[in-house]
Amino acid sequence: MEIFKIRASSAGKISGVKGLGETGKSYCKQWLKETLYKRRTEIKSKYIDKGNRLEEEGFTLMALQLDLGMVYKNDKFYQDDYFCGTPDLIHNGVVYDNKCSWSLDTFPMFESEIPNSDYFNQLQVYMHLTGCTKASLCYTLIDADYDLVSQAVKWLTEPKKIYSTIGNMIYTKEAYKVYYEEFCDGFEGNFIEIPESDRIKTFEFDYDPQVIEKLQTRVVECRDYINTLIK
Amino acid sequence: MSTFINQKNIAYSLMGVDTLTAYAFFIMSDLELHQKKLPTLQELYSDPEGLVKTDALQVILNGQPPVSWIKMHPFIKGYKYLPIDKIEYLLKRIFKNYRIEVLREGSSFNGVYVVVRVHYLNPISGLWDFHDGIGAAQLQTASGKSAADLANINNGALSMAYPLAKTVAIKDACDHFGTTFGSDLNRKDTLTFTSDDKLHMVAKNKEEDRMQKLIEKAQDRETLETLKTHLTENLQNQFDTKWKSLK
């Protein structure tokens, strides 16, 4: 059977303070089911959908606002004995991970600490796998595309509601004009554009070997737990 | 799976090949096929740039009609529809040129029916194409009389029923264009038509867009110089113009 390795994006699930915990155990059970029977549950949501569709636009915003120069999405899959994963971007010795926020509500514009600590573990694993010592978690706020907007307003009938739904998904005047004409039907609203510089929020991290050591220990615990499940 | 095997057995027995050998060959060739990296559907298209336009038209045709256009049927509870003037507006707006042909008409039970063909000029190909539709309308009878009582048909019942049937037929034909024309108004759990992102990726590289914006943003030649290694043929002109404009 395939040996258990934790995916960087799931590292947060086994990083509890006291051992694996219920979250870690559930993750192991799920992993075992998928591995034994070669079936993988595909999680779908509008949030994930937006992230996937607009990933490249997020990289463009990062390139422009963080003065990165030209960047290309990383396709290389990294792994070692404990971890695996595919970082979004690796540029000048820094690992970048793009989190495309669904809406202004969920965009951490004024936060000083990362909203989700799982991402800290994810980036630590990426740094470990790539040999980079610095990482940047970038939240980006990108205009939703036509499909996402039309899906969101499909069953709405109240013009004000349609307007506010679109306003929460669109941040540039250019896109607003298109969707306003298409869906708002003359409803008078007061649209304020959000400048590009305000549509990106970064959190920087340094490589922390202690986090990796802890996660490696947890991976071993996961393997032990999985062995108890198979017996 | 059994149907699959049976079909193959039949095919090979017809060809006079031993079934087991033939099946093994089939399985092997299937495996070989899966092991090879096949081109994506988008890569098989001969003209992805042209198809992007077709795809964009499909997105327009499969959008949502403005909410204010949607009316509730006065007699059928909860039934939504788009009035014919909106359908005609969309035909004019999207296709510019269209014409309606009445293919046939007739009576059926206590009403009449009309079959129409909506011809439209495809804006992408520039060729005329069409969709057919059928519509029916009941003949109006005197108040209190059964709809089946043809002896009591009102004056003008025919002259009202045929145009109505024709209108319904046009709308029926236009339903084939897509949801913008109201085809999904009374359907739940429908799939939203999404543009083919991979096709767009093939036709227009998002990385090229990024480069374009970076060139646009560059404020000195030094910055521009760092982009030079990533230049594509399409961006050369933009790059040269920007280079000249900077000191």
Interface residues (C-beta under 8 A of the other chain):
Chain A: R53 E56 E57 F59 T60 A63 L64 G69 M70 V71 Y72 Y146 D147 S150 Q151 V153 K154 L156 T157 P159 I162 E182 F183 D185
Chain B: V59 G63 Q64 P66 V67 S68 T192 F193 T194 S195 D197 K206 E207 D209 R210 M211 K213 L214 K217 T223 T226 L227 H230
